[in-house]
């Protein structure tokens, strides 16, 4: 090393020596300061002028703030005109509230009140009072009789109400409305106590004194309450135009100047001693402080770092110490991360073991280690929350955001449990399911309302703030963590009823219907009747489907049973219709049927399954009717009409489309439509679209392009032209008319 740390530290202490020399120079300035006593008067005048200017600026700020408030706030004009007394008196309340805000913004103001001339009333922060009973009416009457504007009054005592303690204030009256109105007057009262505190904060009683007298020479105030001041000791007098006060001040010079003279010589001696002692101290402290550094360097070299970057011949001690500490810190952080990760894995495994009822290796010791619950907890329950449409969740969010949202859901479960006075332990047990073990001393034994409330709050918060759909199952209350697996199984059983109970639901396992087997007979009879009506082209088959799903919801059967019955229905239709034509054989073929099964499995609610089922059955019915058109044209044309009503928003809907769909010629389809409904296909389609357009224009705020796309038009121009031709006005004019109050009448 070119220079060790000891040498460098030696040089680093030289600023102390330079500071010592600087002190000597400062002492010389103290001696020269003996010649500057003549400047004392000037310094006193500057400080006194600063106090006077600060006080005048504060008074001017208050005046400007009040005048600006009166000029810009129209509530005061309403009060002077009597408008604020009409109705619910909200404006009057706003005026009082605004006056309070002025006091809040200006700490010097003690009170404000406004006098209204037309009814001789005074508005204070406590409400309206008559001038005749107003405690400060004497000053108010005096201010009203004065002809010209005046600034601040002399110091006076004030009581807003007769019961109030009198306070010393100075007041500023202003006629309203500004600048020379005759409808009323505002009076602003400044607290003398706060003004005195302001002056005290800017003066030092140990060095100077100050007093304030009015125009008649009467004493108003003495800074810091110091009355021991001789007349001849006043050095500065400054008159204030705003208040008419005179500020008198002086310096307590005698003892201060004598003390400074003595101290000057003492500091000369102290400065010489400081130079000598400072030099000796630099040598001593440098050698002493280097000993720990040398010991550290010996230990670091003993570790024998073999890295090329640690070159002790070309690097200083501090660099080597820094590198050694950095290596140690990195190793410690890495170890801590691994330790924390192992703890999380062990904690989650313990949670899964409790769910499955597996005791494992020393579960009591792990519980004691992690302490998820206090010793007072005796009653436990398991709550399972499952995320609906999990595949969509994975497609929507990247992996990092998925982990963040899952962590949020887990912590939220525990925080809401704590707010309900419960102890909670939440973990993700699978990709789309989170579990929560709730513990309590005794509140869960007889009261399950708390568990339902917790689950509903969690469900509502996640839906409102994260836009996620959950289904929650609540297991029964058990005693002891060793029985929590029973509660877990019951909660998971409750989640098997998502389709019949709805996607955003909370199900208590105790409230589920107690049926061990499915009532298969009534469902088989219903399915047989449905197939028969479908086979004879009876339109009641749609009602049968609706009734079947009403049964599903009312019986609250499990999801797997619902899917099993729907599969059975498809098999029965396949036996009856699958061989009638090639189109039907393709519908009931392997790839098409598997796609339909997958679509049903992907739905999260019974309504969605119902919609998919109706759509698929309608497709089969259309093909079936087209195959049998020679036997029943009326059924086919009726089905054609239903198809148009359901798909009028398809931009490709045309006679060619209908002919391909129902396997008939376009000309023949037009003929059937004209014969059955006495209307051309194009006119019927336009009528449906315009009816829907009127509804969207009157009930939504969608723009014309979005509405056009929803109706099957490729552009808003085409839609607007057709709408005007049919309705008689443009879409924009129609929306304006329908949006006006009373337009429906």
N, C-alpha and C positions, 0 to 999 in steps of 0.2 A: 504494500500500500504506500502510496506517495505521501499521505498525511493521515495519521490516525485520528480517531474521533476526539481524543484528548486535546490534540492541537487545535482542531476545529472548534471545540468548545471553548478553548482558551480565547480564541479570537472572537467568539460570539459574546463573551462577557465584556469586551471592550466598550460596547455601547453604554454599559453602566458607568464606566469611567468618563465617557463623554457626557453623560447625564450629570455627573458630579461637577464637571467643569461648567456645564450649563447652569447649574444652581449658583455657582459663584457669579456668573454673569447676571443672573437674576437678582442676586443680592446687590450687585452694583446698581441695578435699576431701582432697587428700593432706596438706596442712598440718594440717587438722583430724584426720586419721588418726593424728597423733602422740599425740592424746589417747585413742586407742582401743586402746592396747597392753594395757590391762587385760583386754580381751576375748579376748586370745590364748588364755588357758587354756580359756575356754569353747569357742572354735572348735576347739581341739585335742581337747577331750572329745567334741564332736559328731562329728568325723571318726573318732576312735577308736571311738566307739559305733557308727558306721555300719559300720566294718570288722567289729566283733564281731557286730553284728546280721546282717550279710551272711553271715558264716561260720556262725552258728547257723541261719539260714534255709536255707543250702545243705545243712547236715547234716540238718535236719528234712525237707527235700525228698527227700533220698536215702532217709531212713528211711521216709517215707510212700510213696515210689514202690516200694520193695522190699516193704513190707507189703501194699500194694495188689496187687502182682503175685502174691504168695503167696496172697492171699485169693481172687483172681478166676481164676487160671490153675489148672485142675484137673489139668494134666499133673504138677505137683509132688505132688499128692495120690496120683496113680497111682504115682509113683516111690516115695513113702514106703510105699505098700501093696505094692509089688513087681509091680504090674500092668504097668509099662513094660518089665520084663525078659522078658515073654512074647512069643511070636510073633517078628516080624521086628525088634523093638526100635525101631520107629518112634517110639513115645512117648518112649523114652529120648532119642532124637535130638532130638525136639521140646523136651524139657526143657532140653537143653544149648543148643539154638538160642534158647530164650526167655531163658536166663541171659545169653547173648551180647547179646541185644537190650537187656537191662537195663543192661549195661555201656555199650552204644552210646548209650543215652539219658542216662546219668549219667556225665559225663566225669571226675568226681572218684573214681569207683570204680576200684580197681586190680584186684580179683579178687573172686569169689564162689564159695563151695562149700557143698554141702548134705550133712549127715551123716544116714544112715539107720540107725536103731537096731536093727531086727530082724535084719539080716545084718552090722552093723558095717562098712558101706562108706561111702565119701565120693565124691560126684559133683562133679567139677570140669569146667571147660570142655574138658579133654582126655579125660574119660572117668571110669570107676569105678575106685577104688583102695581097698584095705583100710586101715582106720584104723591098723593096726599099722605099715604102711610109709609112711603119709602124712607128708610132711615137716613139716607144721604140727600134728602130733598133740599136742604139748605144750600149746599154747594151747587146742586143742579139748578135751583132757581137763580142763583147768582150767575151761573154760566149762561143761562138762557137770556138773561137781561142784558148781558154785555153785547155790544154791537159789533166789535171787531174780533178778528181771530187772535188767539193768544197761544203761546207755547205751553210751557209747564208751569204749574201753579207753585205757590210756596208750600213748604212742608205743612201738612195738616193731618188730623186724625180722621179715620174713616171707619164707618160701620155700615155694611150693606143692609143688615137687619138689626133691629133693636137689641136682639139677644146676643149679637156677635161681640167679641172682644175688640176694642178699638185698636187700629194699627196705624203707624205713621206712613204716609204715602205722599207722593206728588202726582198731580193729575193733569191730563191733557184732554180738553173737550174739543170735539169737532162736529160741526153741523152736517146733517145728512139731508138729501144725498150730496155727495161731494161735487164741487168744492164749497158752494155757498148755499146749500139747500135750506129749506124751511119746513121740512116734514119731520124732523127729529134731530137727535144729537147722540153721539157716542162718547162715552167718558172712559178713558184708559187710566188706571191707577197703578203706579209703580211702587213696589215695596222699598221703603227706605232701608230696611234691614238688609235686603239683598244688594242694594247699591253700596251700603257701608261695607258689606262683606267683599264686594268687588274691589273697593278701594284698599281694604286691608290686605287683599291678596297681592297687590302691586306695591306695597310699602313694607319696609323693614324697620320695625320699632327699635331695633338695636343700633341702627346707624342714623336714622333720620326720624323726623316727626312731621305730622301734617294735621291741619284742622280746616274746617269749612265754615264760613260765615255767610249769612244772607245779605241782601241789599241794605238792611238797617244795621248791619254790624253785629247781629245776634248770632251766637254760636249755634251751629246746626249739628256738627259732628266732629269728633276728634279721633284720628286714626288709632286703632288698638286701645281706645279708651284712655289715652295718655293725656291728662290735664296738667301735668307738671311742665309747663313751658313758659319761659319768660318772654316778654314782649320784644326785647331787643334781639333775641336769637333768631327771628324770622329772616330768612335769606331771600325767599321768592314769594311773590304774590301774583296769581293769575286769575283773571276774571272769565267766567263762563257765560257766553251770550244765551245759551239755551235755557239755563235755570236762573241766571242772575246771581250765582254764588261766586264767592271769592275763595280761592285755595291758597292757604298760607303754609309754607314748609321751611324746614331748616335742617342742619346737620348737627348731631351731637359731637361737636368737634374737639372739645378740650381733652378729654381723656383719650380719645382715639388717636389724635396727633401725637400726644406725649408717648403713648404706648408704641406707636410705630417707630419713633426715634430710638427708643431703647432697643427694640427688637432688631433694628437694622444692624447695630454693632454686635449683638449676640450672634446673629446669623453669619456675620463675617468670620467669627471664630469657629462656628460650627462647620462652615464651608471648608475651611482649611483642614480640620480634623477629618471631614468626610472624604477628602481627596486621599489622605494617607490610609485611612481604614479601608476605603474602596479598593485600593490597589492590593493591599494585603488579602482582602477577602476574595478577590478574583483568583489569586494564586491558590488559596486554600480550597475554595469550593470546587474549582476545576479538577483538582486531584481527587477530592473525595467523591464527586459524582461520576468519575470515570471508573471507579472500582466495580460497581454493578455491571457496567457495560463490558468490562474486561472479563468478568466471571461468565456472563452470557456468551461471549465469543468463545471462551474455552469449552463450554458445554456444546455449542453448535459444532465446533470443529471436531469434538469427540464423537459426534454422530456419524462422521465420515460420509457426507453426501457425495454420491458418485456422479451426479449430474454435471455435465459440462458447463451448464449455466452458472454454477456456483464456483467461480474462480476467485479464491481468497486473495490471490496476489494482485488482482486488478480492480477489486471492488472494495468499497468501504464497509465498516462494520454494520452501519445502518442498513445497507442494501442486503447484506447477508441475513440480518435479523428479520427484515421484511419478507424475504423469500421463505425463510423457515416458518414464520408465522402464517404466511399464505398457504403453504403446504399443509400445515397442521389444521387450519380452518377448513380447507377443502375436504380433508379426510373426516373431520368432525361432522360437517354438513352432510356428506355422503352417508356416513354411518347413521345420522339422525333420520335421514329420509328413508333408509332401509328399515330402520326400527319402527318408524311411524307406519310405513306400508305394511309391515308384518302385523302390527297391532290392528290395523283396519281389517286385514284378511282374517285374523283370528276372531275379531269381534263379530264379523259377518258370519263366519262358520259356526260360532256359538249360537247366533240367532237362528240359523238354519237347523241346527241340531235340536233346539228347543221346539221349533215348528214341527219337525218330524217325530219328536218324542224320543230321540236318541240321547242317551246319557253321555256317551263318549268317555274321554279321559278326564277325570276330575272336573266335571262341570261346575261344581260348587266353588272350586278354587278359581276358575275363570270368572265366575260371577263376582266373586270377592275382588278379583283383580280389576275388572272393568267397571263394576258398581253401576249398572244401568238403572237400578232402583235402590231406594233407601230401605233400611231394615223395617220401617213401619208398613211398607206395602204388603198386603195380604191378598187382596182381590185383584185378579188380572183378567183381561179380555184381549182378543186378537181382532184387528181390523185390517181387511185386505182391500186395496184400491187397485183397480185394473184400468189401464189406459185403452180406450176404444180407438179403433182404426190406427193401430200401432205402425202398420206398414206405411201409411201416409205420413205419420210423424217422422219416421226414419228417412223418407224421401224428402221431406220439407226442410229438415235441419241437418247441417253437417255434424260429424261425430263430436267435435268439441262443444258445440252448442247443445247437443243432446245430453252430454255429461253434465253440463252446467245446469240445464233445466231439471235433470233428475236429482242433482244435489239440492236444488231449490225446493223441489217437491218433498224430499226427505226431511230437510230442516224445517220446512213449513209445518209438516205433520207434527213434529216434536214441539214446535213453538205454540201451535194452537192447543195442543194437549196441556201444555203448561199454563196457558191462559184459562183453561177450564178447571184448573186446580188438580190436574192429573200428572202422573209421571209417564213419559213416553219414550219408546225406543223404536226407531224406524230404520229399516234396511230394504234395499231392493232385492227381492227374492228371485226375480226373473227379469227378462227384458222389458216386459210391459206390466209388471205387477210389483207393487210396493206393500210391505207389511209393517204394521205398527202394533207393538205390544204395549198395552196401557195398564198401568198399575196404580193402585190407590189403597189407602188404609182401610176404608170401609164404605165409601160413598157409592161404590159400584154394586154392592151386594143387593140392594133393594131398589135402586134407581137406575134404569137404563136410558133415561131421557138425556143424561149428560153425554152418553156415547153417541146417540143419534144427533144431538146438537153439534158435537165435535165433527162428525162425519159430514153433516150438511154444510157447516162453515167451510170445511176443507174443499168440498165439492164446488161450492159457490165461488170461493176465492180463486181457485184454479181456472174455472170457466170464465170469470170476469176479467182476470188479469193476464192469464196465459193463453186463453182461447183453446184449452184442451178439454176433451170430454172424458169423464171418468165414470166407472161403476164401482160402488163401495159395498162390501159385505161386512157385517158386524157379527162376530161370534158371541156365544154366551159367556157370562162371567164365571170364572173358575177360581178355585182356591189354590194358590201355590203355582210357581212357574213350572213344576213338573207336569201339571195338567193343561198347560197352554196349548199343547198339540190338539186336544179335543176342541178347544175354541177355534183353532186355526182351521181344522177340517170343516167345522160348521160354517165359518166365514167363506171358505172356498165353495162350499155347496151353495151358499146364497148367491154367489157370483154366476152360478150356472143358470140363473133365471134372468139374465140380462135382457134377452129378447122380449119376454113377456112383461117385464117390469119397466123397461125403458132404459136408454143409455145413461142418462143423468139421474141415477137413482141411488138411494141408500136403503139397504135391506138388512133388517135384523133377522138373524137366523131363527129366533123364536117365533117370528111372525109369519114364516113360510107355511103353506098348507101341509098338513100331515097326511101325505098319501105315499104309500110305498110303491104302488104300481100305477101305471097309466090306465085310464078308463078307455081301453082300446075299442070296445064295442061301438060306442056312440060315434067315435071318429071314423071307424070303418064304414059305418052306415052312412055318415055324411059324405065320405069320399065316393061311395058307390052311387049315391044320388047325384053327386056332382058330375061323375063320368057319364051317367045316363042322360042328364040334361045337356051336357056338352055334345054327346053323340047325336042327339036329335036336334041340334042347333037351337036350343031353347036359351033365350037371352038371360034367363034367371041364373045361369051358371056364375055370372059375376056376383050376384047376391050371395050365392053359396060360398064363394071365396071370401067375401067380406065376413060372412057369418062364421066361417072356419077360423079366421084370425081373431074374431071377437072371442071365440071359445078359447083359443090359445092364451089370450090376455086374461080372461076371467079365471081359467083354471090354474094359471101361473105355473105351467109345466116347464120342464127344463129345456134348455136350448137344444140339446142333442135329441130330445124327443120331438121337438118341432121339426128339426131337419129330417128326422127319420120319417115322420108322417108325410112331409112334402116329397121325399124320395119315393115313398109308396104311391102317392098320387101320380107322380110322373110315370112310374112303372105300369100303373093301371091304364093310363092314357095310351102308353106305348102298345099295350096289348090290344086296345080297342081301335086305335087309329094308325098305328105305326106302319101298317102294310097297305094303306089305301092308295098311296102315291109315292113317287120318288122324293118329292119335297118333304113329305112327312117322315119318310125313312131317314133323310138327311138330318132332320130336326132331332129325331130320337137316336141318331147315330152316336158313336163313342165320343169323337172330338167335340161336337156341339153340346152334347149332354154334360160332358165334363166341364166345359166352359160355364154352363149354366150353374152347375153345382159349386164351382169356385166363386162365382158371383154371389151366390146365396151365402157362402161361408164368410165372404168379406164384409157383409152388412152388419152394422152394430145395433140396429133397432128393429123391432117387429114391423114398424111402418115401412122401413126400407125393404125388408124382405117381402112384405105385402106388395109393394110397388114393383119389384123385380118379377114376382110371381105373376101379377096381372099382365105385365108387359109381355112376358114369355107366353102365357096362355093366350093372350090376344093374337100373338103372331101365329100360334098353332091354329087358332080358330079361323083366322083369315084364310090361311092355306086350306084348311078343311072345307070352309064354305066355298072357296073358289073351285075346289075339286068337285063339289056337289052343286054347282050353280044350275045345272039342268033341272035339279030337283027343287031348289029353293032360291029363286032370284031375289025375293024380298029379303031374306036373311043376308044375302051378299050385299045388296045395296044399303041395307041398314048398317052392316059392318063397315062398308065403305064410308058412310057418313060419320060413324064413330071415329074411323081412322083419320078422316080429314079434320074433325074437331080436335083430335089429340095432337095432330102434326101440322096444323096450319102455319106454324112458324118455321117450317122447313122450306128454305128457298128453292129447293129442287122439286117441290110438290107441283105436279101437273098431271094432265090426262095420261101422258106417257108413263109417268111414275105410277099412277094407279093401274094402268094396264099391265105393267110389269109386276106390280105387287099382287094383283088379284087374277093374273093370268087370263085376261080378256083383252080384246082390242080396244084402243083408245076411242074409236068411233062408237063402239058398242057401249062402253062405259059412259060416254056423254049422253047417249040415247037413254040408258037406264036412269041416269041422274035427272034428266029433263022430264021423263015420264013420272018418276016417283015424287019429285019435289017441285015440279013446275018452275024450275030455275036452272040457269046454266051453271056449270061447275065453277066458272071464273067468277060469276057474281056471288055465288055462295061463299067461295073462298075469300073474296074481298070483303063481304059482309062480316065474316068472322074476324078478320084482321082489323077492320075498323072499329068493331065493338071492343076488341082488346086494346086498341090504340086509345080510344076515349078513356078507358079505365086507367091506363098507365099515365096519360097526360093529366088526369084529374087527381091521381092519388100518389104519384111519385115525382121526384125531381130529376129523373134521368134526362139526359140530353136527347135531341131528336135522332142522332146517329145510333145511340144505344137502343132506343125504342124501335127504330127501323130494323135493326138486326134481330131484335126479339120477335118481330112480326114476320121475318122471312124476306125483308127487302135488303138488297145489297147496299143501298145508299139512302141518305135522308132526302135527297132530291126527289127520287122516285116515290118514296113514301109521302112526302108533302104534296106532290101533284095528285096522287090517288086520293089522299085524305080530303083535299079541297074539292075534288070532283064529287065525292060521295057525301061529305058532311056540309060543304058549302063555305067553310072558312079554313084558314091555314091552321096547322097544329099549334103554332105559337099563339094565335088569337084565341083558339079554343082553350088553351091552358090558362090564359089570362082571365077569360070569362069564368071558367070553372073554379078558379082559385079565389074569386072574390067572395066575401061573406054574403050569404043569401043567394048565391048563384044557382044552387040546387032548386030553389023555389021559383 
